[in-house]
Amino acid sequence: MNFIVFSDDWGRHPSSCEHIFRKLLDDHRIIWVNTIGYRSPKLNLYDIKRSFEKLASWFSPSRDDHIIAEHPNLLVISPIIIPYNNFKIIRLINKWLMNRALNKAIKELNFDKYILLSSHPTVGDYYKSHNGMIKIYYCVDDFTVMPGVNHHLIAKLEQELAQRSDIIFYTAKALKDKFHNHSNSHYLPHGVDYDHFSDLKASNKLAEIKSPLIGFFGMLSEWVDLDLVKEVALTRPEWNFVFIGNKDIDLNRFRGIDNLIFMGPVPYPELPSVAQQFDIGMIPFKVNQLTKAVNPLKFLEYASLGLPVVSTELPELRQYEEFVSFVADKVSFITAAENLLRENSGEKKRNRKKLAYDNSWLSRSKTIVDIINHYPR
């Protein structure tokens, strides 16, 4: 099969979509379209940094829409896209820029028939330009409640994309109602790169931090309930709370709390070796309309490391309640963590690893291919 995929930047920080297509690379050819975005940048450090990265890539002396990637079956393209999709004229300009880059790549790889797949809700206009091809929407979040976006516009664009899609995959059961009128929608929960999280090397990055370590990796954004963790940290100063990852929020209010440790990002190849030093993995998300539709990637990654998990009441994790201690406040968090630190047996670690092994990205990619193969053409 030939695929054209619209998703997050290839190789920047592996998204669920990238994980799936890494498993498909050996047998299928892929044109990967780097981030086209669904929100306008804000005046914060993270967005400013990302904007400069994009501008630098666009106006580099060696600028080319085409990036030859690390696999012979993969061609990454990074067309110039203006981020202010709120304006119709901008969307029309972006459509022209996108199609110019995409047509060049299709011609270069001699794609005759291909399948379009997007994990972004804003590509309906591009789908309209490719008649006769199978079109897929891989929905990984409820973008209509995502902070910093025009909710009315995103809802409209996502509805258009869903209507133009032949197949829809959604990663959380709470997203099902969005597509109840679609005749070919499928629940496809996140998987895990089990091999990556099992290939552990020695790391001393956390060696100077005293145990117990209760850790988190991922983007620190406004949906992470840092105030809850702060309350626990102040009550249990002998516990250390380690956060690995980028941030797009201000952390100044947590200065002076010595057992809240914000490390910044760790390269993905090194992440398992660092995170294996956690005693507990945590998923302290605020419970709201956005997170009720989230299937957190990090849960199965924690499980791959054999880590016990403490999490707020996220509906998508209820299917794994044997492996998750759910918390709602400071008291329940402390009680759960104390129990997990006391009862973390070798058998429980093996069971967590088996859960992760049984839910690999390879199995998710095979499901996608199987459903495509059964789609009438």
N, C-alpha and C positions, 0 to 999 in steps of 0.2 A: 504494500500500500504506500501511497504518497500522502503526506500530511502537510498542511499549512496551519501553524499553531500561533495564536495570538495570546501572549502571556507575559509574566514578569521577565525581567532581563535574565537571559541564560547565564548561569554560572555566578550570579551575584550573591544570592542566598537561595539555596534550592527550595523552590515552591513544590507543592504537591503535583502540579502539572509537569514540572521539569523532572521530578522523580519518576513519573509514569513514562515519559518519553525517553528517558535514559535507558529504561528497560526495553524499549521498542527499537532502539537505534540499529541494532545488528541486522534486523530483518525488514526495516522500513526506512524510506527516505523522508526527511523532514526539512521544511523551511520554517524556521522559528522567527517570529516577529517580536522583537523586544518591546518593552512596555510602551503602550500607547496611552495609558492613563485614563482615569475616570474622575479625577478631582483636580481643582486648580491649586497650585502651590500656595502655602501660607507663609507668613513672615516668621518662621521659626528656624532654628539652626539646622534641623534635619532636612527640611524642604529646601532651604537655601543651598545646603551642601549638595543635595541631589540635583538641583537645577544647574549648579556650576559643573557638575560631572557631565550632565547631558550636553550643556553648551560646549564644553571642552571637546566632547566626542564629535559633535556636529561640525565644529569649526577647526578641527585638527587639520594640519597641512596634508595629512595622509587620509583625509576623510573619504570614506566609501560606504555606501549603504550596506554593502555586503561584508560580513565578517566570516572568514573561513574558520570554522570551529574545530574542535579536537577530534572529530570523527568524520570519516569520509561520507557518511550518509546524512550529515547535518550541515545545513547552511543557515547561519544566523544573519538576519538583516535588521538594521537599526535606522529606519527612516526618520527624517526630521518631522516631528509632530509638535504642533503648538498646543500647550497644555490647557488652554482656556476653552474647553468644550461647551461651556455655557452658551456660547454665541453660535448661531447657525452658520454664519459666514466662515467662522473658524473651522467648524466641522466640515464644511464643503472644501475648504483649502486642504485640510488634513486628509480628506478622502482622496483628493487628487494626488497629494504627495505620497500617500500610502500605495495607491494603485500603481503609480509610476515605479516605485521601488519593488513592489510585489510582481508586477508584470516582467520586470527585468530578471528577477530571480526564477520565475516560472519558465521563462524562455531559456535561461542559462542551464537549468536542470532538465529541460525538456519534459516538464510535467504535462501529461495529456489529461489524465483523470487524477483527481486528488480529493482529499477529505479536509474540510475546514473545521477547526476546533478552537474555541476561545474560552479562556477562564476569566475574561473581562466582559462586562455587560454592555459595552458601548460599540460593538463592531457590526451591528445590524446593517448599517449602510454598506460595509464592505462585503457582507454576505450577499447582498442584493446583486452585486456585480458578477457573481460566479454561478451562473445558471447550470443546472444539471449535475452539480456536485453535492455529495452528502455534507450536511452542515450540522455541527454539534455544539451545544453550549454545556460547558463543564462548570457548574455553579458551585463555588466554594465558600460563599458568604452571602449574607443578606445586605447587598450593597445599598439598598434603599434606606437603610438606617445608619450607614457608615458615617462617622464624623468627618466633617469638612467637605461633603459633597452636596450638590444640588439634588435633594432627594426626589423632587417632582420630576426633574429631567432624567435622572438615572432610572427611575421607575418606568418612565415612558420608553427609554432606549432599551432597557432590559426586556420589556414586554415585546417590543418589535423584534429583538433578537430571538426570543423564545418562539415567536410566531414563525420566524424564518428558519428555525432549527428543525431538523428531521429527528434528532435524538437529543435528549437532555440527561445529563448525569448531575446529581446533587449529592453533596457530601454530608449533610445533616438531615435527619428526619423532619426537623422543623421547617425545612425548605420545601417540603413536598407540596404544601398547599399553594405555593406560588405557581406550580405547574399542573394543578389538578385537571385543567382542561386539555393538557397535552397528552396525546395517545401513546407516546413512546418515551416516558421518563423513567429513570432508574436510580435507586439509592446506591451510591458507591462511596462508602466511608473511606477515610484516609488510611493509607498503609504505612509502612516503615521500611527504611533501608537497613534491614537487620544486619547484613554483612558489615556495613560501615560502622554501625554502633557496637559490633562485636569485635572489631579489629582494634584492640586496645593496646596502647603503648604507655610507657611510664611518662608521667608529667609531674612537674614540681610547681605548677602555677598556683596551686592552692595549698602548698605544703606549709606555709607559715600561718595559715588560718586554722584555729583550733576547732576540733570536732565538738559537738555535732554541726554539720553543714547542711542547711536546708536551702536547696538551690533552685534556680529558675534560669532557663535560657530562651531567648526570643526577643521580639521587639517590645520595648517598654513604651507603651502608649496609654492613652487615657482609659482604656478598658481594663487595665491591670489595677487591682485594688491594693495599691501600695500603702494606703492608710491602714488597712487591715493588718498587713505585715508589720507595719510600724508599731501598732499596738502590741502585737505579739513580741516583737523585738524588745520593746521597752519592759515588758513583763518578764521575759526570759533573756536577760543580758548575757547569759552563758552560752546561748545558741547564736550561731552566726548565719546570716541570711545573705546568700551570694546571688547576684544578678549578672548574667552574661548576655550581652546583646546591645544593639543600637537603641537610641531613645529619641522620641520626638516630643517629650514633655520636660518641664523644668524640674530638676531634682534638688534644687537648693534648699527646700524646706526640710530635707532629710539630713542636712549637714549636722555633724555633732553626734549622730547616733552611730557609734563605732561598730556595732554588729550588723549594720546594713551596709553591705559592700557591693558597690556598683563597678564591675570590672571593665565594662565596655565589651565590644565584640571580640570573639575568638574565631579564627579561621575555621571553616566547616571541617576540613580534614582533621583538625586538632580537637574539635569539640567533644567527641566521645571520651578521649583520654583525660580531658579536664573534668568533664561532668561525672565520670565514674567515681570521682572523689566525694560526690554528694552522699550524704546519709539518707536524705529524702528529696524527691523531686516535687516541686509545688506548681500548681496552676491556680493562682489567686485572681481569677478574673471576676470583675463585677458581673452580677447576674442582671442582664437587661435584654432588650429586644435583639440587640446585635449578638451578644454572646450566647443567647439561647439557640442561635442557628450556627454556632461554631463547633467544628469538630477539631479540637486542638491537636495539631501534628505532634506536639511534644509528649503527649501521653504515651504513645507506643514507643517513642524514642527513649523515654525514661524506662519503660518496661524492658526494652532491649538491653539496657544496662543493669537490669535486675533491681531497679530502685523501687521502693514503696512510694506511693503518690498520695499527696494531700491536695484536695481541690475543692473549690466552691461548687455549688450545686448546678453544674452544667448538664442540661438534659441529655446531650449526646454521649456523655460518659456513663449514664445510668446502665447501659448494657454491659459495662465492665465493673459493676459495683463490687464484685468480689476482689477487685484489684485496686480500688480507690477508696480512700477515707474522705467522706464529704464533710465540709465545714461551712458554717454560716456566720461565725463571729469569732472574737478572740478566744473565748472560753473553749469552744468546740475545736478550734485550731490547735490550741495547746494540748488538749486531751488527746486528740488524734495523733499529734506528733509524738507525744510521750509513749503512746501505745506502739506506734510504728518503730520507734527507736528501741523499744524493749523486746519486740516480738519479730524481728527481722531474721527469720531462719533461712538456712540454705535451701530448704524445700520451697519456700515462698519465692525466693529469688529465681529458682529454676522454673517455677510455674509462670512467673512474669515473662521470662525469656521465651518460654514456649508460646505464650499468647502472642508476643511480637513476631516470632518466627512464622506463626500461622497466618499472619496478616501482613505479608510482605507487599511491596510495590509491584513485584513481579506478578503476583496473583491478581492485583487490581488491573494491571495492564492487559493481562490475558482476558479478563472480563470485558474490557472495552473492545478489544479486537473481536471477541466472540459475538458481542451484540452488533457490532458493525457488519460482521459477516452474515448475520441473519437478517439484516435490513434489506427489504426488497429493492432491487435496482432496476 
